[in-house]
Each structure stands twice: as structure tokens, then as C-alpha cells.
Amino acid sequence: MSGIKAFIIAGTHSGCGKTSVSLGLMTSLARKGVSVQPFKCGPDFIDPGHHALACTRNGKPVPSHNLDGWMLSANTNLDIFNRYAGSCDVAVVEGVMGLFDGISGTEDEGSTGQMSKTLGLPVILVVDARSMARSAAAVVSGYVRFDENVNIAGVIFNRVGSDSHAELLVEAMSLVPGIPVLGCLKRDESIATPSRHLGLVTADAGDPDMDRYQRLADWVESGLDLEALLGIIPETEVVPPFELVPQIGKVTIGLARDNAFCFYYEENLRLLREAGARLVEFSPMDDSHLPSDLDGLFFGGGYPELYAFDLGQNTRMRREIREFCKSGRPVYAECGGFMYLMNDIVTGRGRYAMSGIFPVRAEMNEKFRALGYREITTKADTLLGPVAMSARGHEFHYSSIKEDLDPEIMPGLYSMTGRKGVIDKPEGFQLGNTFGSYVHLHFGSQPEIARSLVAACKACVPVTDDE
């Protein structure tokens, strides 16, 4: 058991600057020699990639881990936090949306506020103070009183226009006793994180701009007293969970990882390793061949539509993947990975051939085709586990399957619900031993998935052309 400093950076709303503040804080602490462990609330894949680079330790990125009050139980969230926070000096948890925003308009499930209570961590609230002075105190007061079980330990004002503006904000906060102003950060549009249609640009997209993290740290240090912030944070006792001894070397699973496929929950990968998988990374864009002696493949999500030309041009890799799937060895693909296993992808630039496993076409659209939490229940035995197995995840994509699905060829094997109840559309498809879906499942919601995938890889005897 050890004591560390741990806190949550939350925002009044999406877009208030909590990601920039979080990255600046992480980088500032890391470059002072503090070991920082990052976490992210919610089903986000992009922010954790930036966290990892901001918290680089001994020249290596520090993986960030997702916490989620809807997808995962309270005990699972505590286990994830305690497992990784025990080896750091400071744990920084970046929130999701506004502090009290979750799956419901009346309950806190899935919100940053819920996670604060689950982990017992204080909240530092980031407030966009543009065009506000005394009203900023009213905003903070409302957040403090809304749920008194959420401990708001201090406030950081962002997008402050001038020194006199900062003075007004500090003066106004005298009306909210007990909530210190920890910093007033000046407006600086040059440090904004670039974005694209699925959110921020990923940390994997080309060579990372490491200078940008340093600029964020400079910005934070220019208007924030880090020592004062850490001084108001009490020590948190971290009790690492009991660890099962990983079953080393049972099976080898190829993990598609490059700019096109970079959306993976770190916990999913840990659970696969714990179940006995050795994960070997490869690039469907850049590698000429699959790694040798693979028992299975895992394609995560990402941006295949942005790299469709390069993926399509790598005909040798596409051919090897198609042959691998035809051999009967297990393959699991989510969202962008699922798109890559379709016949082709149609974007505004043209049509690009993909792997041709699922006999359908992915077509990009101008607007969201799906967005939100999902709970799935299997209608039959699948690679993921037995019939009637339930798991939770998230769906977020602009593409859609262009054709009307023939239930005789591609039956949907998921029953699925979202925030508003049953979602009546086919989802979750298995052809042979290849499974594809638009839903990003969190294996922490159903650890049987990792065990089933590894067991399927272990049990499979590949079919050859001679058989």
C-alpha cells in the first residue's frame, strides 16, 4: 500500500479546455521529474494517446487507461486505477464532457462526477471564463452545490483575456468560500489541439509534435501554481489488486497497429495477455507480410478511411489477411478494423479495395451514423463467448454499410440496446471464424471475451488448401 497525489481534471462543458489543461499539467510534472500516471474517463481512444506522450518516462510513453462508470463496474474501475497508479507519484484523471454529464439527464452514471465518487478523488474544475467576471463565481457555485458528494477542491479559469480580467475573476471567487482559484490561463489559440471528424487528431498521426506538449506545459506554468495545486490534494492510498499470473505463450495474436488502426483499450490488451496471448504488432499499411506463426488477428478501430489508398495499395497484405481468414483461424475486428475486412471503402475521394472478407461496402457519410453507449447480448455462440453473453461498449462512426444485409449471408448476432432502449438493426457478424462489428467492446465489462478469443485461437487447427 502506498500514498500518492491523485486528482481529476473536469470541465464545465466539452470544449472548455480541460484536455489542454490536462496535457499541460502532465507534461509540466513529467519534465520536473515527477512520475505521472494518466487516466481518461469515458470511451475515448484519442486523448489517452496524447496523455501517453505527455507523461513520457525514461524516454518511453506512459500508457493511459480508460475508466468508465457505465461500461465498467465500480470494482473494475477501482482495480484499473489501483493497478497502474501504485507505481507513480501523481495520478491525473482527465474527465469526460462536463463534470455531471453522463448517459442520463437525471442520473450520474457514466459521468466524471460519478468517477470522482467511485475513486474518492478531488476534482479540479476548468471553467471557460471568456466574457465573464462575477458570473464565473455563480457558475462555480452552481457546480459546487449541485452534488455535494463530489469534492471540488479548486478551480482553474481558462481563456482569460488579461491580467485585469484575472483580478476580477479572483475577486468574484471570494463569494464562493473554500474553493481556491488555482490558476488563470490566458487565451492562446495557438496551443489548441487540432481536430477532425472523430475528434482530436490522434497522437499516432505522423510524427508527434513533442514541442506542442512543451508549449502546453509553458502555458500552464505561466498561469498556474503547481505547488499550490498539489498542496491542496490529500494523499490517496493505492492498493494494487490481486494479479493473476499471465499464461505466457499459449497463442500468438497479430495486433494491427499503425496510423489507420490505433483505437485500443489498454485493458483489453492486458486481459488478452492475462488469458495467455502474446500480442505481436504489425502494420496493414506498411508491412509486406503478416508476422509468422500467428494463431489469430485483432483489428482495432481508427481511421482506415483516411489511409484507404495506402491500405488498398498493399495488395500483398490484403491477400494474406484474406487467406488467413479463409484458413479458419480466429479474427476479431472492431469498427475501422471491421471496415478494412469489407469489400471496399467509399470516400469523397473514390472507392478503395479492402480485404473482401465481409461481402459489403463501407460508405463514408457527412454526419454521424451512430454515437453512444451500447450493451450487446449474443444471440448465438460466437468467438466472443457463448449465447446470451452480455458486454458493454461504445459506437462512434460516420461510415455505414451501403447494402441491405441478407440475414442468410450476414445474420446479426447481437441484440443491442442504447440510451433510449432497443436498437433495431443487425450488428455483430461472424463469417467462419472471422467476427466483425462497429461496436468497440470493453473487455473489462465481460472478461469472458478475452478468454474465449484466446481459447478459440488455441483450439483452432488451420485449414490448408490440401485439406
C-alpha positions in Angstrom: 0.0 0.0 0.0 1.3 3.4 -0.9 0.2 7.0 -0.8 0.2 9.2 -4.0 -1.3 12.5 -5.1 -4.3 11.9 -7.3 -7.0 14.2 -8.8 -9.4 14.6 -11.6 -9.4 17.5 -14.1 -13.0 18.1 -15.0 -14.7 20.8 -17.1 -17.9 22.7 -17.0 -18.6 21.5 -20.6 -17.0 19.9 -23.6 -14.6 22.4 -25.3 -13.8 24.3 -22.1 -10.1 23.4 -22.4 -9.8 20.5 -20.0 -7.7 18.4 -22.4 -5.2 21.2 -23.0 -5.0 21.8 -19.2 -4.6 18.1 -18.5 -1.8 17.7 -21.1 -0.1 20.8 -19.9 -0.2 19.7 -16.3 1.0 16.2 -17.2 3.9 17.5 -19.3 4.9 20.1 -16.7 5.0 17.5 -13.9 6.8 14.9 -16.0 9.6 17.3 -17.1 10.1 18.2 -13.4 11.0 14.5 -12.8 7.6 13.6 -11.3 6.3 10.2 -12.4 2.8 10.7 -13.7 0.2 8.1 -14.5 -2.6 9.3 -16.7 -6.2 8.1 -16.9 -9.2 9.1 -19.1 -12.9 9.0 -18.1 -15.2 7.7 -20.8 -14.9 5.7 -24.0 -12.2 7.9 -25.6 -9.3 6.5 -27.6 -7.7 9.7 -28.7 -6.9 11.6 -25.5 -5.1 8.6 -24.0 -2.7 8.6 -26.9 -1.8 12.3 -26.1 -1.6 11.5 -22.4 1.0 8.8 -23.1 3.3 11.2 -24.9 2.8 14.0 -22.3 3.8 11.6 -19.5 6.8 10.1 -21.2 9.1 8.5 -18.6 12.6 7.3 -19.2 12.1 8.1 -22.9 9.0 5.9 -23.2 5.3 6.9 -23.4 3.3 6.0 -20.3 0.0 4.3 -21.4 -3.2 6.0 -20.3 -6.1 3.8 -19.1 -9.8 4.4 -19.6 -12.2 4.5 -16.7 -15.9 4.4 -17.3 -18.8 4.3 -14.8 -21.3 2.9 -17.4 -19.2 0.3 -19.3 -17.4 -0.9 -16.1 -18.4 -1.8 -12.6 -17.1 0.3 -9.7 -14.8 -2.5 -8.6 -13.4 -2.8 -12.1 -12.7 0.9 -12.3 -11.0 0.8 -8.8 -8.9 -2.2 -9.9 -7.7 -0.4 -13.1 -6.9 2.8 -11.2 -5.1 0.9 -8.3 -3.2 -1.4 -10.7 -1.5 1.5 -12.5 -1.5 4.3 -10.0 0.6 2.4 -7.5 3.8 3.0 -9.5 3.6 6.8 -9.8 4.0 9.9 -7.7 0.9 11.7 -9.2 -2.1 10.3 -11.0 -4.1 12.7 -13.2 -7.5 11.6 -14.4 -9.0 13.7 -17.3 -12.8 13.8 -17.2 -15.3 13.5 -20.0 -17.7 16.2 -21.3 -18.9 18.4 -18.4 -18.5 17.3 -14.8 -22.0 15.9 -14.4 -22.7 14.8 -18.0 -23.2 11.0 -18.5 -25.6 8.6 -20.1 -28.7 10.2 -18.5 -30.1 13.7 -17.9 -31.1 12.8 -14.3 -28.5 10.2 -13.1 -24.7 10.5 -12.8 -23.9 7.1 -14.5 -21.0 7.5 -16.9 -20.1 11.0 -15.7 -16.9 12.4 -14.3 -18.7 13.2 -11.1 -19.6 9.6 -10.6 -16.0 8.6 -11.2 -14.9 11.1 -8.6 -17.1 9.4 -6.0 -16.1 5.9 -7.1 -12.4 6.6 -6.8 -12.7 9.1 -3.9 -10.7 11.7 -5.7 -11.0 15.5 -5.6 -11.9 17.5 -8.7 -10.1 20.5 -10.2 -12.8 22.3 -12.2 -11.8 24.0 -15.5 -14.0 26.9 -16.4 -14.1 28.8 -19.7 -14.0 32.4 -18.4 -14.4 34.2 -21.7 -16.7 37.2 -21.4 -17.4 36.5 -17.7 -16.3 38.1 -14.4 -18.7 37.9 -11.4 -20.8 35.4 -13.4 -17.9 32.9 -13.2 -18.4 32.7 -9.5 -22.1 31.9 -10.0 -21.1 29.1 -12.4 -18.6 27.6 -9.9 -21.1 28.0 -7.0 -23.7 26.0 -9.0 -21.3 23.2 -9.7 -20.2 23.0 -6.1 -23.7 22.8 -4.8 -25.2 20.5 -7.5 -23.8 17.3 -5.9 -22.1 17.9 -2.6 -20.7 14.4 -2.6 -18.4 15.5 -5.4 -15.4 17.2 -3.9 -14.5 20.2 -6.0 -11.1 21.2 -4.5 -10.3 24.2 -6.7 -10.9 25.9 -9.9 -8.8 26.9 -13.0 -10.1 29.7 -15.2 -9.2 29.2 -18.9 -9.3 31.6 -21.8 -8.7 34.6 -19.5 -8.3 37.8 -21.5 -5.9 39.9 -19.4 -4.4 40.5 -16.0 -7.3 42.7 -15.1 -9.7 40.0 -16.1 -7.9 37.6 -13.9 -8.1 40.0 -11.0 -11.9 40.3 -11.5 -12.3 36.5 -11.5 -10.2 36.1 -8.3 -12.2 38.9 -6.6 -15.5 37.3 -7.7 -14.5 33.9 -6.2 -14.4 35.5 -2.8 -18.1 34.9 -2.9 -17.5 31.1 -3.1 -15.6 30.4 0.1 -13.5 27.3 0.3 -12.9 27.0 -3.4 -9.4 28.4 -4.2 -8.5 29.8 -7.6 -5.5 27.7 -8.6 -4.8 29.4 -11.9 -5.9 31.9 -14.6 -4.7 30.7 -18.0 -4.5 33.3 -20.8 -6.3 32.7 -24.1 -3.9 31.2 -26.6 -5.5 29.7 -29.7 -2.0 28.6 -31.0 -2.0 25.7 -28.5 -5.4 24.2 -29.4 -5.2 20.5 -30.3 -6.1 20.0 -34.0 -9.3 18.1 -34.6 -11.0 16.0 -37.3 -14.3 14.2 -37.8 -13.9 11.7 -35.0 -12.4 14.1 -32.5 -8.9 15.3 -31.9 -6.1 14.3 -34.2 -4.6 11.2 -32.8 -1.1 11.1 -31.2 -0.2 8.4 -33.8 -0.9 10.5 -36.8 2.6 11.1 -38.3 5.5 12.3 -36.2 4.1 13.7 -32.9 4.7 17.4 -32.3 6.5 16.9 -29.0 7.2 20.7 -28.8 3.5 21.2 -28.6 3.4 19.4 -25.3 6.2 21.6 -24.0 4.3 24.7 -25.1 1.3 23.5 -23.2 3.4 23.0 -20.1 4.8 26.5 -20.5 1.3 27.9 -20.9 0.1 26.1 -17.8 3.1 27.1 -15.7 2.6 30.8 -16.8 -0.8 31.0 -15.0 -1.0 28.1 -12.6 0.7 27.4 -9.2 1.6 23.7 -9.4 2.9 23.6 -5.9 -0.4 25.1 -4.6 -2.4 22.6 -6.6 -0.6 19.6 -5.3 -0.6 21.2 -1.8 -4.4 21.1 -1.6 -4.6 17.5 -2.8 -4.6 14.9 0.0 -2.7 11.7 -0.4 -4.6 8.8 -1.8 -3.9 5.2 -0.6 -3.4 2.9 -3.5 -3.9 -0.9 -3.0 -2.9 -2.9 -6.1 -5.4 -5.6 -7.0 -4.5 -9.3 -6.8 -2.8 -10.2 -10.1 -3.3 -13.5 -11.9 -0.1 -14.9 -13.3 -0.3 -14.5 -17.1 -0.3 -17.7 -19.0 2.7 -16.9 -21.2 3.0 -18.0 -24.8 -0.2 -20.1 -25.2 -1.1 -18.4 -28.5 0.2 -15.5 -30.7 -2.2 -12.9 -31.9 -1.3 -10.3 -34.5 -2.4 -6.8 -33.5 -3.0 -4.4 -36.3 -1.4 -1.1 -35.2 -0.4 1.9 -37.3 -2.0 5.3 -38.2 -5.1 3.6 -39.6 -5.7 1.2 -36.6 -4.9 2.8 -33.3 -8.0 2.6 -31.2 -7.5 0.0 -28.4 -8.4 0.0 -24.8 -5.2 -0.9 -22.9 -7.2 -3.0 -20.5 -8.4 -5.2 -23.4 -4.9 -5.9 -24.4 -3.9 -6.7 -20.8 -6.8 -9.1 -20.4 -5.8 -10.9 -23.6 -2.2 -11.2 -22.3 -3.6 -12.5 -18.9 -5.6 -15.1 -20.8 -2.4 -16.3 -22.4 -2.0 -14.3 -25.6 1.3 -13.0 -26.9 0.5 -9.8 -29.0 2.6 -9.1 -32.0 2.1 -5.7 -33.7 2.0 -5.3 -37.5 1.0 -2.6 -39.9 -1.6 -3.4 -42.6 -0.4 -0.2 -44.4 3.4 -0.6 -44.3 4.3 -4.3 -43.8 4.6 -6.6 -46.8 3.7 -9.7 -44.8 1.8 -10.8 -41.7 4.1 -11.9 -38.8 4.9 -15.6 -38.9 3.2 -18.3 -36.8 0.1 -16.3 -35.9 -2.9 -18.1 -34.3 -5.3 -15.1 -34.5 -5.7 -11.5 -35.6 -7.2 -8.4 -33.8 -8.1 -5.3 -35.8 -9.0 -2.3 -33.7 -10.7 0.9 -34.8 -9.1 4.0 -36.2 -9.1 5.9 -39.5 -9.0 3.4 -42.4 -10.9 5.9 -44.5 -8.1 8.5 -44.2 -5.5 5.9 -45.3 -7.7 3.9 -47.7 -5.4 4.5 -50.6 -2.3 3.1 -48.8 -4.3 0.2 -47.4 -5.7 -0.6 -50.8 -2.3 -0.4 -52.5 -0.9 -3.0 -50.1 -2.3 -5.9 -52.1 0.0 -8.5 -50.7 -1.0 -7.8 -47.1 -4.7 -7.8 -48.1 -4.3 -11.1 -49.8 -2.5 -12.6 -46.8 -5.2 -11.4 -44.5 -7.9 -12.9 -46.7 -6.1 -16.2 -46.8 -5.7 -16.1 -43.0 -9.4 -15.6 -42.6 -10.2 -18.4 -45.0 -7.9 -20.7 -43.1 -10.4 -20.6 -40.2 -8.0 -19.1 -37.6 -9.9 -16.6 -35.4 -10.0 -12.9 -36.4 -11.7 -10.2 -34.4 -12.3 -6.7 -35.9 -14.0 -3.6 -34.5 -15.3 -0.5 -36.3 -12.4 0.6 -38.5 -11.0 -2.9 -38.5 -14.4 -4.2 -39.5 -14.4 -1.7 -42.4 -11.0 -3.0 -43.5 -12.4 -6.5 -43.7 -15.2 -5.5 -46.0 -15.0 -5.5 -49.8 -14.2 -1.8 -50.1 -14.5 1.7 -48.6 -16.1 4.6 -50.5 -14.9 8.1 -49.5 -15.2 11.5 -51.1 -12.0 10.7 -53.0 -13.1 7.4 -54.5 -13.6 3.7 -53.9 -10.7 1.7 -52.4 -10.5 -2.1 -52.3 -10.1 -3.7 -48.9 -9.8 -7.3 -47.7 -13.0 -8.7 -49.1 -14.0 -11.0 -46.1 -17.4 -9.5 -45.4 -19.3 -9.1 -48.8 -20.4 -5.5 -48.2 -19.1 -1.9 -48.7 -18.4 0.8 -46.2 -19.5 4.2 -47.3 -18.5 7.4 -45.5 -21.2 9.9 -44.7 -21.2 13.6 -43.8 -22.9 13.1 -40.4 -22.7 10.6 -37.6 -24.2 7.2 -38.4 -24.0 6.0 -34.8 -22.8 7.6 -31.5 -23.3 6.3 -27.9 -23.0 3.6 -25.4 -24.1 0.1 -26.3 -24.9 -3.1 -24.4 -24.8 -6.2 -26.5 -26.1 -9.7 -25.9 -25.1 -12.5 -28.2 -27.8 -14.4 -30.0 -25.6 -17.5 -30.6 -22.3 -19.0 -29.7 -19.5 -16.8 -31.2 -15.8 -16.3 -31.0 -16.5 -13.9 -28.1 -18.3 -16.4 -25.9 -21.5 -18.4 -25.5 -25.0 -17.5 -26.5 -26.7 -14.9 -24.2 -23.4 -13.4 -23.1 -23.6 -9.6 -22.4 -21.0 -6.9 -22.7 -20.8 -3.2 -22.8 -19.1 -0.8 -25.2 -19.4 2.2 -27.4 -20.3 3.0 -31.0 -18.9 6.1 -32.9 -18.6 6.3 -36.7 -19.5 8.2 -39.8 -19.5 5.2 -42.2 -22.3 2.8 -42.8 -22.8 -0.5 -44.7 -24.2 0.5 -48.0 -26.1 -2.7 -48.9 -29.2 -4.1 -47.3 -27.9 -7.0 -45.3 -29.0 -10.5 -46.3 -29.7 -12.3 -43.0 -28.9 -15.6 -44.7 -25.4 -14.4 -45.5 -24.6 -12.0 -42.7 -27.0 -12.5 -39.8 -26.7 -10.0 -36.9 -25.5 -11.9 -33.8 -26.0 -9.1 -31.3 -29.2 -7.9 -29.6 -28.3 -4.3 -28.8 -29.6 -1.5 -26.6 -28.5 2.1 -26.2 -29.6 5.0 -24.0 -33.1 5.0 -25.5 -33.6 1.3 -25.4 -33.5 -1.4 -28.1 -31.6 -0.6 -31.2 -33.3 -2.5 -34.0 -30.6 -3.0 -36.6 -28.3 -6.0 -37.4 -25.0 -5.9 -35.6 -22.2 -8.3 -34.8 -21.3 -10.6 -37.7 -19.3 -13.8 -37.9 -18.3 -15.5 -41.1 -16.4 -18.7 -40.4 -14.1 -17.7 -37.6 -13.9 -14.0 -38.5 -16.0 -11.7 -36.3 -16.7 -8.0 -37.2 -18.7 -5.3 -35.6 -19.0 -1.5 -35.4 -19.2 -1.7 -31.6 -16.0 -1.1 -29.6 -16.4 -3.5 -26.6 -14.6 -3.0 -23.4 -13.4 -6.5 -22.3 -13.4 -5.3 -18.7 -17.2 -5.3 -18.9 -17.1 -9.0 -19.8 -13.6 -10.7 -19.2 -15.0 -13.9 -20.8 -14.4 -12.2 -24.2 -10.6 -12.3 -23.8 -10.6 -15.8 -22.5 -12.9 -17.0 -25.3 -10.8 -15.4 -28.1 -7.6 -16.9 -26.7 -9.3 -20.3 -26.3 -10.5 -20.2 -29.9 -7.0 -19.4 -31.1 -5.6 -22.3 -29.1 -8.2 -24.8 -30.3 -8.1 -23.9 -34.0 -6.3 -26.1 -36.5 -5.8 -24.1 -39.7 -7.5 -25.3 -42.8 -5.0 -25.7 -45.7 -5.6 -25.9 -49.5 -4.7 -29.7 -49.3 -7.5 -30.5 -46.9 
